[in-house]
């Protein structure tokens, strides 16, 4: 059994969505300054780094917040699909990808993962994402969790349709994964977002377990 950590390390210089607050890590108590312990204050958006989107993020109203998401969806068998030459994930690409039948959790490894290898801290607007018809394809086939290796499941300038289709169908979205060291295939995923009351999302520690 092998355990793979596919979460991004939270640092002040990590890329963030344009307009979102940067991560701040500040030690407010220091042993070397005479304090009895070290204590760090953290300031970040719930959508910084590896994180989970709840329906409330795009739908508002009485939709589910992140603390209400099912652990049964967040943990279980998952398939990692490698699409190395794709610039936009469409329904046609998914139809031809030979995704195993009855796949309920699906992670997309794309050229985005090279950004994490390169430790490229600037934000990239040309990341690989899913368009609306790909999102509907996933919903139609009963996928309940979808993840991708950049900070949004949807294209940079067209985020609403993809998010709306997935979240309205109760699909959990996991963004900001680092799949650079992961091969295509079946794994077990454990995705645990912070249990933040009433929040539209939360940072998450995500691991894969392989044979």
FENTACOR-V878818 format. One record per residue. N is the residue number from 1. SS is DSSP state (H for helix, E for strand, - for the rest). OMEGA is omega in whole degrees, -180 to 180 (NA if undefined). D_FIRST is the distance of its C-alpha to the first C-alpha in Angstrom with 2 decimals. Layout:
N|SS|OMEGA|D_FIRST  N|SS|OMEGA|D_FIRST
This chain:
1|-|176|0.00  2|E|178|3.79  3|E|-180|6.78  4|E|174|10.01  5|E|-179|13.36  6|-|177|15.78  7|-|173|18.69  8|-|174|21.81  9|-|-178|23.08  10|-|180|26.33  11|-|179|29.24  12|-|-178|32.99  13|-|179|33.10  14|-|179|30.43  15|-|177|31.96  16|-|178|33.31  17|-|-179|35.05  18|-|-179|38.72  19|-|176|40.75  20|-|179|37.92  21|-|174|38.04  22|-|177|36.26  23|-|175|33.75  24|E|174|35.48  25|E|-176|33.94  26|E|175|36.76  27|E|-177|36.82  28|E|170|39.66  29|E|-173|39.52  30|-|178|39.03  31|H|-177|38.99  32|H|177|40.78  33|H|177|43.49  34|-|177|44.16  35|-|-178|42.07  36|-|-177|40.25  37|-|170|36.86  38|-|-180|35.22  39|E|-177|35.13  40|E|174|34.10  41|E|-178|35.44  42|E|177|33.47  43|E|-179|35.34  44|-|171|33.65  45|-|177|33.76  46|-|178|31.27  47|-|172|30.59  48|-|174|29.83  49|-|178|26.48  50|-|-173|23.49  51|E|179|25.11  52|E|172|25.71  53|E|172|29.05  54|-|178|30.69  55|-|-178|33.56  56|H|-178|36.03  57|H|-178|35.36  58|H|-173|37.42  59|H|179|39.04  60|-|178|40.37  61|-|-178|42.50  62|-|-179|40.89  63|-|-173|37.52  64|-|172|34.24  65|-|-169|33.31  66|H|179|29.85  67|H|-179|29.91  68|H|-178|30.56  69|-|-176|27.54  70|-|175|25.48  71|H|178|22.09  72|H|176|21.43  73|H|-175|21.77  74|H|179|19.89  75|E|177|16.64  76|E|-178|15.22  77|E|-177|14.36  78|E|176|15.43  79|E|175|16.49  80|E|180|16.88  81|E|-179|20.18  82|E|178|21.34  83|-|-170|25.13  84|-|-173|26.09  85|-|-174|29.82  86|-|175|30.59  87|-|177|32.95  88|-|-179|33.22  89|E|-178|30.99  90|-|177|33.40  91|H|179|33.42  92|H|178|34.35  93|H|180|31.32  94|H|-180|29.04  95|H|-177|31.03  96|-|-172|30.41  97|-|180|26.74  98|-|174|25.47  99|-|-177|23.29  100|-|177|21.81  101|-|176|24.13  102|-|174|23.62  103|-|-179|21.39  104|-|177|21.89  105|E|-173|19.90  106|E|177|20.32  107|E|-179|19.69  108|E|171|21.97  109|E|-176|21.17  110|-|175|24.63  111|-|177|26.67  112|-|-175|26.57  113|H|178|23.33  114|H|178|25.43  115|H|-178|27.36  116|H|175|24.49  117|H|-179|24.03  118|H|-175|27.80  119|-|180|27.89  120|-|-173|30.78  121|-|178|32.10  122|-|180|34.86  123|-|179|34.53  124|-|-180|34.41  125|-|-176|36.39  126|-|-179|35.49  127|-|178|31.82  128|-|-179|30.38  129|-|180|30.56  130|E|171|31.28  131|-|-173|34.86  132|H|-178|36.31  133|H|173|36.20  134|H|177|32.47  135|H|180|32.02  136|H|177|34.21  137|H|179|32.31  138|H|179|29.09  139|H|-178|31.09  140|H|-178|32.73  141|-|171|29.47  142|-|176|28.11  143|-|-176|25.49  144|-|176|25.03  145|E|179|22.97  146|E|-180|23.37  147|E|-180|22.25  148|E|-172|23.49  149|-|168|23.16  150|-|-166|26.57  151|-|175|28.67  152|-|175|30.05  153|-|-175|29.15  154|E|179|32.84  155|-|-172|35.11  156|-|-175|36.81  157|-|-177|40.30  158|-|-170|39.55  159|H|-169|37.06  160|H|-174|38.65  161|H|-179|38.51  162|H|179|34.78  163|H|-177|33.97  164|H|-178|36.65  165|H|-178|35.49  166|H|-174|31.87  167|H|176|32.73  168|H|180|35.59  169|-|179|33.28  170|-|178|30.92  171|-|176|28.13  172|E|-179|26.05  173|E|177|26.08  174|E|-175|23.53  175|E|178|24.97  176|-|178|24.36  177|-|173|20.74  178|-|-177|19.58  179|-|-174|17.78  180|-|-177|18.95  181|-|-174|15.63  182|-|176|14.15  183|-|176|14.79  184|-|177|16.36  185|E|-177|14.44  186|E|178|12.78  187|E|165|10.36  188|E|-180|10.68  189|E|168|13.04  190|E|-177|14.40  191|E|-174|17.77  192|E|174|20.05  193|E|174|23.52  194|-|-177|25.95  195|-|-176|28.12  196|-|-176|31.38  197|-|173|34.32  198|-|-173|36.09  199|-|178|34.25  200|-|179|33.87  201|E|179|30.41  202|E|170|28.14  203|E|-176|25.82  204|E|167|22.15  205|E|-175|18.85  206|E|177|16.36  207|E|170|12.61  208|E|175|10.31  209|E|179|6.78  210|E|-180|5.70  211|-|NA|4.51
